Amino acid sequence: MSPTTYAPGHVVAGRYRVEAVLGEGSTAEVYLADDFSLHRTVVVKVLRPELAAHEEIRRAFRDQIIRAATLGHPHLARVFDGGQEAGSIFMVTEYLGGGSLEEVLTAGERLSVDDAAKLGRDVASALAHLHAHGIVHGQLSPRKLLFDDEGRVKVSDVALVGLRTMLRRRYSFNDTRYLSPEQVQGRPAEAKSDVYSLALIVYEAATGQSPYDAATAEDLARVRLTTPLPVRPELGTLDMALAQASVPDPMLRLDAEQAAHRFGSTTADPSPLIIAPIGAAPLLAQYPPVEPRASIGFRAPSADEIAAPAVHFPSPQVPRRGEGAPPRPSLPSYPVVPPPRRRRMALLVTAAVLLIAAVGGAAAWRLGLLSASHTVPTLSGLDVQQATSLLANDGFTLKVSSHQNSATVPSGGIIAQRPGAGTSSKSGLVVNVTVSDGPVMVVLPAVLGQNCVAATAALLKVKIGAQCPASASIASTRPVGEVAEVLYHGEANPTSVPAGAAVILALSGGPNATTTTTSPGATTTTTTPGATTTTTVPSTTTSTTPPPGQGPRPVPNVVGMGPAAVNAAFKKAVLFYTTRGPNAGTNKWTTVVSEIPAPGTMAPWRSTIILNVK
């Protein structure tokens, strides 16, 4: 390791005494320090000299320290302070003594499926908080996920993100391990890039294996551009959540809020993830404890100052009265000596203090101030009644502070809470929540009677996607090629749908039209005025108007399968598919490498799924 800026014993900014050098990364030098102003252990991170030599990097670091210091989330490492000293720019963060996820994985440990889901939920909630404040991490890895002394995970180095990449021209093998496809293509990191990186981390934590193997950084980058995460059935519903969080196309990938909800729905335990330290004791345990201070400005009164010394009177030895016993002698008289006035006053003051303490203690007990601390649970996705009951178990109360539309949380469900999940507090805490009013509904424009191109354009103006698959063609008195029916999740001709939804446009095939498809693996091309669609379908069947009650169903996971298995899976799901790739539209393709939308996504009955094949 190259010589560091500070040596042990150096006092930074007149307040932080360096105790030890923790390490040296590509962006900053890291020191363990004692904040002797507030008597706490902190970490001081100093920008490396070769980066600090650039004004744009120095300015970016200062700005990011200020932004990070304003963030407050139970799964984000706190930033306390920052500054400049003798040309060196530093920031001060909380000390997290539980190690990193990288150390857990390096030790050969593997998280249970439930713990891996909780890891994904907790980190995704922190990422959602970052993204809501316009911050993208862009460098998420197991090294950036640290644990506090209680074992709770926290995302670190928010103020350092992007500084090294301002000068980087080429990524190393380790750099590309957790980068998203758009990043390895040279595009800037976006919010959903963090979600992709998190999916790789959770996969590795749950399986103990990296999802992709390659010999070089270029090969590692290339393989993830089109290849989804390997299917691991033993992960159960977590496998579906990982597939949706790691779709190569960021447009189809979950965002952080959606990922937190999906990961959270795969575990029944709302409590935060707790990871016991792995291997050696935390660094602070290797240093001798500091001797307690002899005084903190208060001197306890002596016993003599609280009460007068006891006065012992001798008791005369008198024989027991009995027959022949002499009469009881009279007791000698002793003068009564009152205690000194100063001691009498001390007695009165002490009694008053004890009385006040007793009354105050009783009041504090009734108010819950002396009760044990409880952890605020995760309320996301619960309705108000469920959340109220859950909070009441720990003496907390719920207050609905606002309502907000949400495309992912059903109406009446909780979107956000303040304070956040994992916060420790006494009974009596009021938890403010934001409740979902459901998705924003969009009134569909009149598209019946239009051709596919015109109808699709009209729907896009109100941000509604549309498809005109030949498989959805129906018999109709309308002219051939015109939209005869609009389908959304099995409902025909709805008046409104959620903003951002996609609908199926069923084109007219004429009064006596039927759509017949060929045997598995073949391709049927149907041409109608205004649209041409090539669709591979599971088996021979005749298309009619969807029967009532045929709702959405999950897209089957066929990644890695061949044509026969794919046909069987889609036939069972009553869905269609079209292929893309070198051998698409022929019988020569051998394997599915990815799906759009991702496996597990709810798709309308008889809708068409895109399969990338090779």
Buried (B, 14 or more C-beta within 10 A) or exposed (E): EEEBBBEEEBBBEEBBBBBEBBEBBBBBBBBBBBBEEEEEBBBBBBBBEEBBEBEEBBEBBBEBBEBBBEBEBBBBBBBBBBBBBEEBBBBBBBBBBBBBBBBBBEEEBBBEBBBBBBBBBBBBBBBBBBBBEEBBBBBBBBBBBBBBEBBBBBBBBBBBBBBBBEEEEEBEBEBBBBBBBBBBEEEEBBBBBBBBBBBBBBBBBBBEEBBBEBEEBEEBBBBBEBBBBBBBEEBEBBBBBBBBBBBBBBEBBBBBBBBBBBBBBBBEBBEBBBBEBBEEEBBBEEEEEEEEEEEEEEEEEEEEEBEBEEEEEEEEEEEEEEEEEEEEEEEEEEEEEEBEEEBEEBEEEBEEEEEEEEEEEEEEEEEBEEBEEBBBBBBBBBBBEBBBEBBEEBBBEBEEBEBEBBBBBEEBBBBBBBBBBBBEBBBEBEBEBBBBBBBEBBEBEEBBEBBBEBBBEBBEEEEBEBBBBBBBBBBBEBEBBBBBBBBBBBBEBBEEBBBEBBBBBBBBBBEEBEBEBEEBBEBBEBEBBBBEBBBBBBEEBEBEBBEEEBEBBEBBBBBEBBBEEBBBBBBEBBBBBBBBBEEBBEEEBEBBBBBBBBBBBEBBBBBBBBBBBB
